[in-house]
Amino acid sequence: MHQSDHAKAMADRFRELVEEAGDSLPVGHYDELKLIIEAGIDTALLEVMGKIASQLTKMSHDIQNKAEFFN
């Protein structure tokens, strides 16, 4: 599931919970909640991708160092 779809599903589920409790919020609030959730997902993904990029950089340096040792 893409971030936007996942964020929409979470906001929709929150709307269901609010409505089941007998309350309601303006539609714009749910749209804003979706954007907030999507931004949080994007931030988490960027953090993970940054860590992976750092690990790959370290691995490439290690491989290069080992290759130079064997030459």
C-alpha positions in Angstrom: 0.0 0.0 0.0 1.3 3.4 -0.9 1.8 6.1 1.8 -1.2 8.1 0.6 -3.5 5.1 0.5 -2.4 4.0 4.0 -2.8 7.5 5.4 -6.3 7.7 3.9 -7.2 4.3 5.4 -6.0 5.4 8.8 -7.9 8.7 8.7 -11.0 6.8 7.5 -10.7 4.4 10.4 -10.4 7.3 12.8 -13.5 8.8 11.3 -15.4 5.6 11.9 -14.3 5.6 15.5 -15.4 9.2 16.0 -18.8 8.5 14.4 -19.3 5.3 16.3 -18.8 7.4 19.5 -21.6 9.6 18.3 -19.4 12.6 17.4 -18.4 14.2 14.2 -15.8 16.5 12.8 -15.7 18.7 9.7 -14.5 16.9 6.6 -11.5 19.2 6.3 -10.2 17.9 9.6 -10.0 14.4 8.3 -8.3 15.7 5.2 -5.7 17.4 7.4 -5.3 14.3 9.5 -4.6 12.3 6.3 -1.8 14.8 5.4 -0.3 14.7 8.9 -0.3 10.9 8.8 1.2 10.9 5.3 3.9 13.3 6.4 4.8 11.1 9.4 5.0 8.0 7.2 7.2 9.9 4.7 9.5 11.1 7.5 9.9 7.6 8.9 10.7 6.2 5.4 13.3 9.0 4.8 15.0 8.1 8.1 15.2 4.5 7.2 16.4 5.2 3.7 19.1 7.4 5.1 20.3 4.7 7.5 20.4 2.2 4.6 22.3 4.6 2.4 24.9 5.0 5.2 25.2 1.3 5.6 25.6 0.9 1.8 28.3 3.6 1.8 30.2 1.9 4.6 29.9 -1.5 2.9 31.2 -0.1 -0.4 34.2 1.5 1.4 34.9 -1.9 3.1 34.8 -3.7 -0.2 37.1 -1.2 -1.8 39.5 -1.4 1.1 39.5 -5.2 0.9 39.9 -5.1 -2.9 43.0 -2.9 -2.5 44.5 -5.2 0.0 44.3 -8.2 -2.4 45.8 -6.2 -5.3 
